[in-house]
Amino acid sequence: MPRTSYERLSSDAAALIADESSRRFGHLGTLLIFDAGPLAWSHGAVDFSAVRAAIDASLAGVPHYRRKLSWIPLERYPVWVDDDEFRLDYHVRHTSLPQPGSFQQLRKVAARIQSQRLDRSRPLWEYWVVEGLEGDRFAILTKTHLALIQDAGTDALQALLKPDPNAPVEDTPPHRPQPAPAAAELFYEEVVRKARLLRRTWGWMREAVATDPWTRTLRGQLDRAAQLLGYTVAERHELPLRGPVGPHRAVDYLVLPLPVVEAVRGALGGTTLDVILATLAGAVGRYLALHYVNPTTLDLRVSLPVALEAEGGGQSVGEWTFELPVWEADPARCFARVKRARLEAQSAQSALRSADIGSVETLPTSTLPAAAARVLGSPAETTLRLATFPAPRERLYMRGARLAACFANLPLSGQAGMGVGVFSYDGALHWGINADYDRMPDLSRFTEALRQSFRALERLASERPLSLVRAS
């Protein structure tokens, strides 16, 4: 009788599964744009069979991409089991844009795909090959659940993209799934384990505090005091960027030349991360002003996964939480504030020397899966999720097709209505913005606010040094 096989999800991965709902999705999305090159066919088509073969070969070293969820009886704790009905054609899909395919059309397709939850009865990933993009290009839209990435410890994209355009595609060994255990076996294994009650206890404590009469009385007193001063204490869901997450997504993308970003960084005396945070703060302030929200009364925070020094000289992934100075209209003072906040966080958490995403030391490739998972799994009460991804040392290819651009769409969680992923690649910063469509249907206005915010920093860098400006 063949031996059964299964793997319990790690506590972090299980939390990611539990946090997911019909409105909050647990997948990380990426948009990869390729110059078709040797994969180009006539009329904008692409050699889909070659792309499919390359994706198939990339799965050989990541067995979790052929595993699906099962559940331990009673406790309902998730485990990974091999999918004995795995079909690559279900996960690798093929679609086309109307000719000539514009980037705006691609953005709409990406938003529709990212708005669909992954099927839990199958391995938790999908790749969409989109052909017909203008300029002899095609795209791959990916959706990979963070729980899968967390427990796999890597992403199949790292095996798919090669620095050598002529790298051969290795033969894929036949997949032989291991039999999944019966429910009785899973139940027996669970009986001998301790119950995980900490998360439930924390939820009960939060509920008790929220329903306590003294808490409600204090809230009313604060409201009355604020009104006397001419303000109102706004509920979290009243902000365009913050509130209960809906089921629909809006996505947008922005590319900033890295040499210009580095010139701004050098002139202002900070890091690339400082430029990103200051650009983001200025954009949020501009966007809120468009919606007649006074940013001076708000406390907006952004969470950012970073590489930290671990005990024994290794590296781990931690998280910084910043208060974004969205009320600061002056770009010099805004930059000074985010720089000071970054230095304080870096000192407090013993971060790596460089917080510059232009350096591969910021978030090494091996830590990217954990960093992405932390973005969704963190309990921090933040308005925005931000993740920066390091620059590869060289250009990347898939079967000779050059990767021209890459964007990340972070999942939304908690009250955070928008996630921003910044990928440094091939001399540019690629910004991927994922937002709740019901809260931000005008996401393109936020993207334009990002452009304006960066241009303000660029003008500042050409006019005066930041060393003359202090944050009060």
N, C-alpha and C positions, 0 to 999 in steps of 0.2 A: 504494500500500500504506500503510495507516495506521501512524503512528509509535507505537512501543511506549513505555510509560512505567512507571517504577518508582522507588522511593525507598528507599535504604538506611536501616535503623533507626539511630538515634543509638547511640553506645556505651552510654549509660545505659539506653535502651529495650531494646537487645539483651541487656544483663545482666539486666533484669527478666524477659525471656522465658526466658533460660537458667536463672534461679533457680526458675522455676515447676516444679511437679511434681504428681503425683496427690494429694499431701497439702498442698502449699503453693500457694495460689492467688494470682495476681497482680492480681486485680481490686479496685478500691475500690468499696465499697457505700455507698449513701445511702438513707435512708428519708425521703420527703417526705409530709407529711400536709396535706391541703387541706380547707378548708370548701367543700363542693360548690357552694353558691351557684347561679349560673345553669346549672351543668352537672348539677344534680341531676335525677334521674328518680324515678319512684315506687318504693317498696319498697327503698330504699337503692341503687338502680342509678345509674349515671353515664353521661353522654353520651360513650361511648367513641370514637365517630367524631370528635368535636371534640377530644378529648385526642390522638388519633392524628394529626390534622391539625396540631395545634400542635407535636407532636414532629417530624413530618416537616419543618415549616418551620424548626425550630431546627437542622436538619442542613445547611442550605444553605451556611453559612459555615464548616463544619468537614468538609472532604472526607475526612479520615481515618476518619470514621464509615462510609464506604462502601468502605473498603479492607480487604483481608485480607492474611494473611501468605503469602509465598512464600519459597523458600530457594535460595541460591546453591549449585550442585553442589559436592561434595567438602568445601568448607569449612563448608557448612551455615550460612552467615550469613543472617539473616532480612532480607527487604525487604518494603516495602509495595507492593501492586499493586491496581488497581481490581477490585472484585468484579463480574464481568459477569453474575452471577446474583443480584444483591442483591434481597432481598425484605424490605420494611419489616415485614410481618406476622410474619416470623420473629423479629424483634428486639423488637417492641412486642407484649407479651402481655397477656392479659386473664384475670383470675380473680376469685373472689368469696369472702367469708367467710360462714360460716353465720350466719343472722340470730338475734339482733342481734350483729354482729361486735365482739368486745371487743379491747382492746389486747393482751391476752395471746394471743389467737388470731393477731393480726397478727404478734406477735413470733415465734411458732412458724413461720409462713409465711416470715418473713424469714430465720430460721435455716436452713430447708430450702433456700431459694433461694441463700443465700450459701454453702452447702456444695457447690454444683455448679460445676465448672470450666467456663469459657467454651469454646465450640467453636472450635478454632484454624483450622478450614476456612472460617470465616465472619468478618466484621468482629467485633472483640472487644468487644461491648457488648450489653446487654439491658435493657429497661425492662419492668417488670411493673406493670400498672394493677390495683390491688386495690380493689374496691368492696365496699359493705356494712358499712363501719365505722360504729359507733354514733355518734350525734350528727350525722347528716347529713354525714359526712365520707368521704373516700376517700384512698387512699395510692398513691404511685408508688415502687416499689422499683427501684433502678438498680444495675447491675453494669457497670463500665467498666474495662478493663484499664489499668494504669498506664503500660504501654508506649505505648498509643494516646494517653493524655493527655499523656505526656511529649513525643511528637513532634508532636502537634497543637498544643501550646502553649496549649490552652484546653479547656473542657468544654462540651458542648452544653447543659448545664443553664443556663449563663449566658445563652444565647440563648432558652431556654424560659421563664424566669421574668422578668417585667417589673414595673417599679414602677407602671405605669399599668394599672388593671384593665380599661380599655376599649381597650387597645392592639390594633390590628387584626392579624390573622394574614396575613402576606405570602404571596402565591402562590409555590409551590415550583417552580422551573424544572425541566424534565425532566432526569433524570440520564443522561449519555452517558459510559459508562465507557471509559477508554483501554485499548487492547489490552495485555495483559501480555507481557513479553519471553519468548523461548524460553530453555530451560536453557543453550544454548550461548552466548547473549548475556550471561547473568548470569555464566557461568564466565569469559568473556573479561574482563569488568569486574573480576572478583575477582583474576585473575592479576596485574594491574598494581598491586595494592595490597599494602601490607606486611602480613605476618601479625601478628595480635594475640596475642602470646605472654605478655604480662605477667601476665594473670590465671592462665594455666596454671602459669607459673613460681611464682607465689605459692602456688598449691595444692600444688605439689611440695615447696616449702619447709616449709609447714605439716605436710605428711604426714611429712617427714623428721624434724622436731622431735618430732612425736607418737610416732614409733616408735623414737626414740633410746633406748638402754639407760640412759644417764645420767639422762634425764628421768624414766624409770620408777622408778629408784632414789631420786631426790629425792622423788618423790611418796610412796613408801613411808615414807621418813624423816619427812616432814611428817605423814603419817597417825599414825605411832607417837607423835610429839611431841604432837600434838593430843589423842590419847587419854589421855596422861598428865595433861593439863590438864582432862580431863573433857569434851572435845568430840570430835566426829567431823567430818572434812572431807567435807561432803556433795557428791555428784556433782550436776551441773547438773540432770539429769533427775529428781532426787528431789524437786524443789520443785513445788507445784501450778501455779505460774505460768511455769515454765521447763522446757524439754525438747523432744525431737523432736515436731514438729507432726503431728497426725493429720488424717484427711480430713474430720472432722465439725466443725461450728461451733455455738456457742451465742451468742446475741446478747441484749442487754438495753439498756434506755434509762432515762435519768433527766433530769429537768428541775429546775433550780434558778433561782429568780427573780433576775434580774440586779441589781435594786435592793438586795436583801439581800446579794448577793455584794459589791457596791460599798460597802455600809455596813461590812461586815467588812474589806474592803481599806482603807477610810479610817481605821477605828479602829485597825487593826494597823500602819498605816504601810508598806504594801507595794503590790504591783500585783495585778491580777486573776490573772496567771500565778502569782504566789506563792500565792494562795488555792487555785488549782487543784492546784498541786504539793503543798501541805500537805494538802489534802483527799485526794489520791491516796495520799500516803505513809501517812497515818493509816488509810485503808481497807485498804491492803495489809497493814499490821501487824495490824489486827483480823482480816482474813481468814486470815492465816497462823496466828494464835493459835487460830482455830477448827479448824485442821488440826494442832494440836499441834506447830507448827514454831516454834522459838525464833528470833525475828528479830534478836536481838542478835549472832548469829554470821554474819549474811549480808551480802553486798555486792550490793545490787540497784540496777541502773542503768536510767534511762529516757532515751530519745533523743527530741529535740524539734526539728523544723525551724523555723527563724526567718528573718526578713528581716534581711539585713546590708547595710551600706554597701559598695558596690562602688567600684572605682577609677573616677575620672571623675565621681563624684557620683551614680551610679545605684544600683540596688538588686539584690542577688542573694539566693539562698536558701542558708543554711548550716545547720549542725546543732549543737545543744548536747547534751551528755551529762551527766546529773546522777546523783549517788549519792542515792537516796531514803533519808532517815533513817527507815526503817520501824521501827527499834528504839526510836525516841523516842516514848514514850507521852504525854508532856506536850505538848499542842497548841501552847503558847507557844514552847517550845524547838524543836519541829518547824518551826514557821513561821519562826523566826529562822534555822534552818539552811538551809532552802530559799531564803530571801531572800538569805542570804550567798552561797550557791552560784550563784544567778542573777546577782548583781552581779559575781561573779568571772568567770563565763562571758561576761557582757555586756562587761566591760572587756577580756577577753582577745581576743575576736573582733570588736571594734569594731561591736557591734550597734547597731541604731537606738535612739534615746533611750527610746522607749516599748516595753516588752515586755508591754503590757496588751492583751489581745485585745478589750477593749471599744473599742479604737481601730482604725480601718481601716489605720493605718500599720504594724501588726504584721506581717501577711501580706497584702499587697495582692492584690486579686482576680487580677491578672495573674500572680502568683507561686504561686497555690494549686496548679496542676497540678504544678509542679516540686517544691513542698513535699510533696505527697502521694507523688510518685514516690520522693523521697528517703527517706521513711519505710520503704519496702520495700527500696530499693537500697543503703542504708547498710551498710557492713561492720562497724559497731560491735557489740561483744558486749554486748547489753542484754537485760534481762528484759522490759521493757515498751516499747511504742511509743505515743507520745503526739503528737497534732497538734491545734493550736488554729486555728480558722477565724474570721475577723473578722466584725464585725457590718455588714450592709448598712445604708445610711443610711435606707432606707425599707422599708415592707412590700412583699412581692413577690406577684405574681399570675400565674396561667396561665388565659387565656381567662375572666377575671373571677373565677375561684376563688382565694380567698386562701390563701397558704401559711401554715399555722398552726404548723407545727413542722418542723424538719429535723435529721436525725441522720446522722453519718458512721460507717461501719464500716470500720476500717483493716484491710488484709491482714496476715496473720501471716507472719513470716519468721525464718530462723535458729532460735535457741532461744527466741525470744519467744513465750510462750503466750497473750498477750493484747495487744490494741491498743485504745487509748482515743482517740476523736475528740471534741473539745469545740467545738460550733458556737454562736457568739453570734448570736442573732437575735430580734428583736421582744421585747426586754425579758427574755430568759431565756438561760441557758446550757443547751444541749441536749447531754447526754453520750450518746455511742454506744459501746457496749462490745462488742467482738468477741473471742471466746475459743475455744480448742481444747476441744471438748465432752468429749473423753476425759480431759483434764486438769482441767477445771473444769465438771463437770456441774451443780454447784450455783451457777451464776453469779449467781442472784438473791440469794444470801447476800453476794456481793461488792458488789452494788448497794446492799443495805441497809447494808453497812459504809461505803460512800460517804456515804450520808445521815447516818449517825451521826458520821462524821468531820467533815462540814461543820457539823453541829449543835454539835459541840465547839468549833469555831472561832467559831461565832456566839455561844456562851455566853462564850467568852474575850473577844470584842470588847466585850461588854456589861459585863464585870466589871473589866478592867484594861487599860491601854495596854501594848503590846508593848515600848515603849522602856525599860521597867524590866527586861526579860528579855534576857539575853545567851546566845548559844550557846557552850558550852565545847568 
